[in-house]
Amino acid sequence: KKAASGSGGTAPAETAGRKPRKAYPSREERIALADARIERLARQNDARRAQLEKAEAALDARWAALAKGMEELESAKAKKERLLSSTQKASKPRRSPEELKALRVENVAKARAAKKMTAKEPKPKLSAEEIRAKRVENAAKARAAKKKAGEGPASKPSEGNTKAKRADKTGKARAPRKKAAGEPKPKMTPEELKAFRVENMAKARAAKKAKSQ
């Protein structure tokens, strides 16, 4: 073969039976091939995405089933603990009806004793005269406390207010009252206080009548 080709003669008979070489595709053919490949890859990616979504949905369902199974397991364990505790309680010896009755009687006696200790003695009922005397005495105590609180340093009025209160209707200033030195006044009895009130009310009525005339 080499000698025949080197001598410048024609190709031998074996080369004449070969397949002709495929022509290089043109630009339009290459564009068409690229479009076909793009379509094929897009379909493949869509199929893979659908498979992944399906797998994720199945995985979520499995996770939900696992969570439910864990809850059922915890519930079963709690039920077992309750059964065990109830079994232990049931194993204690039950009391007879006589023992239960004696226990109830004992508890009732204890409750009555405690109630009797905490109960206060009823106060004696006062008569109408005693109630009236009590009210008069309380009113006198309230006045004394109010007077004592008014004489204290905390309730000392200002100088301007004191002068305005001391001024009479004519515009003249009153002389400040002097505290009487010596022993305190004796405390009045309820009867004396009642008589003193009646006297003051009579004086007030007489003054009001004289002013209206």
SULTAGI-V897996 format. One record per residue. N is the residue number from 1. RES is the residue in one letter. SS is DSSP state (hx for helix, st for strand, lp for the rest). D_LAST is the distance of its C-alpha to the last C-alpha in Angstrom with 2 decimals. Layout:
n = {N;N}
res = {RES;RES}
ss = {SS;SS}
d_last = {D_LAST;D_LAST}
This chain:
n = {1;2;3;4;5;6;7;8;9;10;11;12;13;14;15;16;17;18;19;20;21;22;23;24;25;26;27;28;29;30;31;32;33;34;35;36;37;38;39;40;41;42;43;44;45;46;47;48;49;50;51;52;53;54;55;56;57;58;59;60;61;62;63;64;65;66;67;68;69;70;71;72;73;74;75;76;77;78;79;80;81;82;83;84;85;86;87;88;89;90;91;92;93;94;95;96;97;98;99;100;101;102;103;104;105;106;107;108;109;110;111;112;113;114;115;116;117;118;119;120;121;122;123;124;125;126;127;128;129;130;131;132;133;134;135;136;137;138;139;140;141;142;143;144;145;146;147;148;149;150;151;152;153;154;155;156;157;158;159;160;161;162;163;164;165;166;167;168;169;170;171;172;173;174;175;176;177;178;179;180;181;182;183;184;185;186;187;188;189;190;191;192;193;194;195;196;197;198;199;200;201;202;203;204;205;206;207;208;209;210;211;212;213}
res = {K;K;A;A;S;G;S;G;G;T;A;P;A;E;T;A;G;R;K;P;R;K;A;Y;P;S;R;E;E;R;I;A;L;A;D;A;R;I;E;R;L;A;R;Q;N;D;A;R;R;A;Q;L;E;K;A;E;A;A;L;D;A;R;W;A;A;L;A;K;G;M;E;E;L;E;S;A;K;A;K;K;E;R;L;L;S;S;T;Q;K;A;S;K;P;R;R;S;P;E;E;L;K;A;L;R;V;E;N;V;A;K;A;R;A;A;K;K;M;T;A;K;E;P;K;P;K;L;S;A;E;E;I;R;A;K;R;V;E;N;A;A;K;A;R;A;A;K;K;K;A;G;E;G;P;A;S;K;P;S;E;G;N;T;K;A;K;R;A;D;K;T;G;K;A;R;A;P;R;K;K;A;A;G;E;P;K;P;K;M;T;P;E;E;L;K;A;F;R;V;E;N;M;A;K;A;R;A;A;K;K;A;K;S;Q}
ss = {lp;hx;hx;hx;hx;hx;lp;lp;lp;lp;lp;lp;lp;lp;hx;hx;hx;lp;lp;lp;lp;lp;lp;lp;lp;lp;hx;hx;hx;hx;hx;hx;hx;hx;hx;hx;hx;hx;hx;hx;hx;hx;hx;hx;hx;hx;hx;hx;hx;hx;hx;hx;hx;hx;hx;hx;hx;hx;hx;hx;hx;hx;hx;hx;hx;hx;hx;hx;hx;hx;hx;hx;hx;hx;hx;hx;hx;hx;hx;hx;hx;hx;hx;hx;hx;hx;hx;hx;hx;hx;lp;lp;lp;lp;lp;lp;hx;hx;hx;hx;hx;hx;hx;hx;hx;hx;hx;hx;hx;hx;hx;hx;hx;hx;hx;hx;hx;hx;lp;lp;lp;lp;lp;lp;lp;lp;lp;hx;hx;hx;hx;hx;hx;hx;hx;hx;hx;hx;hx;hx;hx;hx;hx;hx;hx;hx;hx;hx;hx;hx;lp;lp;lp;lp;lp;lp;lp;lp;hx;hx;hx;hx;hx;hx;hx;hx;st;lp;lp;lp;lp;lp;st;lp;lp;lp;lp;lp;lp;lp;lp;lp;lp;lp;lp;lp;lp;lp;lp;hx;hx;hx;hx;hx;hx;hx;hx;hx;hx;hx;hx;hx;hx;hx;hx;hx;hx;hx;hx;hx;hx;hx;lp}
d_last = {171.46;170.98;174.48;173.98;170.69;172.05;175.18;173.03;173.95;171.66;169.11;170.63;170.13;167.42;164.89;165.28;163.62;160.30;156.89;155.80;152.84;149.44;148.13;144.96;141.97;140.63;137.06;135.87;137.29;135.60;132.23;132.70;133.54;130.42;128.24;129.81;129.17;125.54;125.01;126.69;124.59;121.35;122.17;123.03;119.76;117.75;119.51;118.85;115.14;114.86;116.57;114.16;111.09;112.52;113.20;109.67;108.21;110.42;109.39;105.67;106.31;108.15;105.31;102.81;105.14;105.43;101.63;101.32;104.11;102.35;99.15;101.18;102.88;99.58;98.33;101.55;101.21;97.61;98.72;101.47;99.03;96.74;99.74;100.86;97.41;97.12;100.58;99.62;96.51;98.58;101.04;98.47;98.91;96.44;94.60;95.35;92.75;92.47;91.76;89.12;87.42;87.45;85.99;83.14;82.34;82.35;80.01;77.56;77.59;76.94;74.01;72.44;72.89;71.28;68.33;67.91;67.90;65.31;63.00;59.91;58.95;56.03;52.78;51.60;48.75;45.50;43.41;39.71;38.70;41.01;39.69;36.06;37.18;39.20;36.26;34.12;37.11;37.69;34.08;34.40;37.71;36.34;33.54;36.16;38.51;35.87;34.90;38.60;39.30;36.49;37.99;41.45;43.25;43.32;39.54;39.18;36.89;38.15;37.43;35.51;33.18;32.63;31.64;29.29;27.54;27.37;25.77;22.08;19.59;21.11;24.54;25.97;28.08;27.39;30.27;32.06;31.69;34.81;36.24;36.62;40.31;41.82;42.03;39.80;37.03;38.36;37.66;35.24;36.53;35.08;33.53;31.89;30.55;29.11;27.39;26.10;24.61;22.89;21.43;20.17;18.57;16.76;15.53;14.42;12.47;10.75;10.03;8.78;6.39;5.23;5.43;3.81;0.00}
